[in-house]
Amino acid sequence: MKTLVAGWFSFRGMGATAGDLLARDLVSEWLDAASHRFDVALAPPFEGGVDWRRVDPSDYSQVVFVCGPFGNGPPITDFLLRFAHCRLVGVDLSMLQALDEWDPFDVLIERDSSRTANPDITFLAATRTVPLVGVVRVHPQSEYGDRGLHSIADDVIEELLSNREVARISIDTRLDENSTGLRTPEQVESTIGGMDAVVTTRLHGLVLALKNGVPALAIDPIAGGAKIARQASTIGWPVCFTADSIDLNALAEGLDFCLSDAGRRAARECAARARRRVEEIRDRFVAAVDRDR
């Protein structure tokens, strides 16, 4: 006989969180280490488990419900009725009713209840981090007329990142109105500087990334290239493409480079070169404005 592991990830549209899934995986590790046979009940969009509504309940002698708030109401009532013959174990649950009013568990190790409280079990879950990739998009630029290929650039960014195990962070550099809640240049630059890489169709997405040593995969959304391609060429940054000649394999290789140690070194070196040239611009500017003083 097997154990069925369930939680809010077992029900469609019930708001399963990262914490729920981390707790699920941790409990699965504990069961596996204890040599228990088990299935995990999953509902879309989660894949790889079983549907608790379709399995044969008699295959299971025990049900473990993991993580989250737990109360006496749908869909819990239907679930418990289907597996009424099973020993019921609750782990990491916040019980919504006092235990003297309702406690369906044979064993309850709660996160909090009317009886006690315990640390959330995800403190013990393995930490598996993924790269942070900032996505800095430009709005459609009508000044470039029919050379603007912004939707093509946006679509290819989606395709590039959709199957990557990265945490995608949208960053808006526009400050008169900002879609990501940033209000100052310092907030924008701090966010970009905290990324492992940036994918951008904005010139200052490229510049502020490199300035902070963050490799940038730049896509100029203007056919034939415009200011982004020109800037990348000027400062010697190699990972730049134009929207009318995008090759997805080349983009993938570019992102791999941006996420590598070599890419980070190249970003720092590129920024250092650019700063030296801007220092020359400063000197020319000061000489020009001082000329008639």
N, C-alpha and C positions, 0 to 999 in steps of 0.2 A: 504494500500500500504506500501511497505517496502523500506528500504534503503539497498543498496549493498555497502559493504566496500571492496575496492580493493587496491592493491599496487603491488610491484614487487613480492610479495609472491603469486600473482594470475597467474603468468606466468612461465611456465617451463623453467629452465635454464637461468633465468635473474639475478641471483646473489643476491637473497634476503639475507639480513644480519640480525644479532641479533637486530640491531637498527630498521630495518623495522618491525620485529615481535613485538618488545616492543611498537613501535608507534601504530601498529595495535591493540594490546591489550588495550592500553590506550584509543584510540578513541572508541573502542567497549565498554569500561567501561563508557565513557561519554555518548554514545548513550543509553546504558542500564539505566543509572541513569536518563536520560531525558525521559524514557519510550518510546523510539523508537524501533519499530520492525526492525530487520536487519538480513542480512546474510553476511558472509564473503566469498569472492571468493578466493579459494586456488587451487594451482596446485601442483602436486607431486614434492618433497617428503612430502609436508605438507598435513595433513589429517584433516577431520572433517568439512570442509566447502562445498561450492558449486563450480561447474565449470561454469564460466561465459559464456562459449561457448554453454552450454547445458540448462541453465535456460531460462525461458520465460521472455524476457525483460519487458513485460507488467506487471509483478508482482512488478516492482520497479518504484517508482516515483523519486528517488534520488540516486545518486552515489557519494560516498566519496572516493577519491583517496588519499592514505596516504603515505607520506615519500619517500624521494629519489629524484634523478634527474628526470626531466620531460620535454620531448621535443616532437616536432611534427614529429613523425616517427613511424615505426612499432616497437613493436606490439600495441602501443598506438592508432594509427589511426584506426585499426580494432575494438579495444575495444570501442572507443568513437562513432564510427559509429553504433555499435550494440545497444548502450544505448543513442542514439541521442535525444530521447524524454525526457530523465531524466534531472532533475536539477543536475548540476555538481558542487561538492564542492571539493576543493583541500586544504589539510592540510599538513604542514611540508614538502613542496616540494622546491627543488632548480630548479627554472625555467631556462632552458637552452637557451631560446631566450628572447629578450626584450619583455615586455608585449604589447608594441604598435605594435609589429610585429605579435604576436600570443598569445592569452589568451582565451582558450576554457571554462574557469570556470565562473559559475554564482557567486560563492563566492570563493575567494582565500585567504587563510591565509598561506602565503608562509613562508618557512624557509629563502629563499633569492631569490630575483628577481631584475629586473632593477628598481623596485619601492622602496623596503625596505628589511630589514632583521630582523628575530626574532630568539629567542633561539630555539634550537631543542626541540621538545616536550618531548623527552624521559627523560629530566631532571625531569619530574613529574611522570615518570613511577615507579611503585613499584619495589623495589630492592629485588629480591628473589635469594639468593645465595645458591649454592650447595657445597658439600664437594669437595676439591681438592685432587685427588688421583694421585700420581706420579707412573708411570709405568717404572721400571728399569729392562731392559732385558739383559741377557747375550747372546753373540754370540755363535753359536754352538762350542762346545769344543771337538775337535777331539781326544784329549789326553785321553778321557774316553771311546773311542771306541764305541761299540754297547750299552753301558750303557747310552749313551746320549739320552735323550728324550725331546730335546729342543722344537721341533715342537708341541709335546703334551702339554707341559707347556704353550707355547704361545697360543695355541688354547683354552685352558681352561681359560686363563686370558681374552681372547676376550669374551668367553661365560659368564664369571662371570660379566664383566663390561658392556656388551652390553645393558642390560635392567636396569642398575642402573642410578639413577639421580645424577650423579657425573660428575665433569669436569676432564677428564683424561688428564694428562700431561706426555708426553714422556720425559724421562730423560736418557741421555747417559753418563755414567761415564768414558768412554774411552776418552783419551785426545790426543793420537797421531793423531787420526782423530775422529771427533765428529759429530754425525748426528743431534744434536739439537743445534748446535752453541755455545756450552760452551767451554771455553778455559783454565780454571784454576780450581784447586781443590776448591778454594773459591767459584767460580761460581756454581760448581756442588753441593757443600754442602749447599750453600744458597738456591738453588732451592729445594733440598730435604727437607731442614728445613722449607720451606714455605708451605709444603703439610699438609693436615689433616691426610693422611695415605699414605702408599707406598705399592705397590704390586711389588714384585721383584723376579727375578731368579738370581740375582747377590749377591755375598757375601757382597760387600761394599754397595749395595743398602740396605741390612739389617742393616749393622753396622752404616752407616752414618744416616740412619733414626732414629734408636734408640738413637744414640749419641745426636741427636737434639730433643729428646723427641717425635718423630713421630712414631706411631705404624706401624709395617711392617708386611704384610702378605707375608711370604717367601715361595717360591716353589723351592725346590732343583730339577733341571732338570735332575739329574743323578739317574738312577734306583738304588734303595736301599739307596739313599742318599749319599752325599759326603761332601764337605767342608761346604756348607750352613747348612745342617742338623746338622753337628757336631758342628758348631759355635753356632747355636740356642740352642742346648742341653747344651753346655758348659756355656753359659751365662744365661741360664734359661728362654729363650724366648719361650712361648708356641705356637705361631701361625706360625707353620712351617709344610709344607707338602712335600712329595716326588712325583715326576711326575708319578711314576708307581703305586701309591695308592691314587689317587686323588678322592675325593668325593665332588661333586659340592655343595651339601647342607652344608657340613662341611666347605668348602671354604667360602660360603656365610655367615655362622655364624662367621667365622674368620674375615671377612671384617666388619661385624656388630660390632664385638668387637673392631676392630682397629679404627672404627669411633666413638666409645663411649668415655665418660669421663674416664671410668674404663680402657680402653685400653691406653689412654694417660698417666694415672698415672702409669700403669704397664710398659710402655716404659721408663718413667723417672726412675723408680725404677730399672729396668733392667740395664740401662746405668750406674747408680750409682754403682751397684754391679760390673759391668764390669770394671769401672774405678779403683775401689779399687784393683781389681786383677791385672790390668795393672801396677798400682803403685808398686806392689810387683815384677812384671817382670822388671820394671825399676831398682829397687834396686838390683836384681840379676844380671842384665846386667852390671850395673856400677861396681859392685863388681868383676865380671868376667874380664872386660877389664882393671880394675885397678890392677889386681893381680900381674902382673910382672913389674909394673911401678917403 
